[in-house]
Amino acid sequence: MERRIFLKNTALVSGGIIVSTSLIAQPLSIRKPKKVTILHTNDTHSNIDPFPANHAKYPNRGGVARRFELIQKIRAEEENVVLLDAGDIFQGTPYFNKYGGVLEMKLMTELGYDAATMGNHDFDGGLNGFVAAQKFANFPFLCANYDFKNTEVDGQTQASTILNRGGIKIGIFGVGIELEGLVPDSKFGETRYIDPIDIANQQAINLKEKGCDLIICLSHLGYEYPTAKLSDRVLAKKTKNIHLIIGGHTHTFLDKPTEERNSEGKIVLINQVGFAGLNLGRIDFEIETKAFSKQEVITIL
């Protein structure tokens, strides 16, 4: 089979308004392409309510209730929707101090998240605290480069997951930032950090070999840095077989996804939508299937 993936459009959903930008012309195809809509958030930081009306920068913006309405609207309009989060779900408002992340997990479950990865602040309640809150989540946490052996979290996360939307297989894995020096040792215990580049390449080829048509990395590495520190842009350049990196940590507001070339010269998309649930990211892919041979060729045009 040959799979051809066309990026149809992207959008930021903010304050009840969807702004779309057409990036690629409609492709010619033998069979009608199947559309997959990826919705995503990052660094929501326990922001449950909208910002107050007198907030200097974001008056009345954000809020889980508004996000729920927008997600439901998109689900009613689109057939194949995936909802993802790139970490730092915890810490930032008194809701976390009072409920320890349980409220956030319950609300994300109600919103219908399909998967998330862990950010550094998701360790703020300690490993026991994370496990206690995670019991209220009905979606997996994907942490491919954290080895939780000999900790309370061992067996509570997974490296990757595969979703099926309209016959399209979507492989998703997660990578997190180095915790040492960023998170108190007592909060992450014996958690071992593994090089995200090596892990990302392993996960991506594994998902490709399992027949995934679209491969997504949930990353909490950060968009970019002025130094050589590992970031999403560096990850994109040094890996292959990944189509989309959904990022977090640096609270970067992107109007549209960044395009990078991977180690084989193919395009990888990187997106991040700020923080506090102010925006909901949206990326639409059209995936064209054509009978060709036993080989599978994936290209992003």
PyMOL commands that set and color helices and strands:
alter all, ss='L'
color gray80, all
select helices_A, chain A and resi 64-77+94-99+102-111+120-123+126-134+185-188+196-209+232-237
alter helices_A, ss='H'
color red, helices_A
select strands_A, chain A and resi 2-14+17-22+34-41+81-85+115-116+146-147+160-165+168-176+192-193+214-220+244-246+258-261+267-271+280-290+298-300
alter strands_A, ss='S'
color yellow, strands_A
deselect
rebuild
show_as cartoon
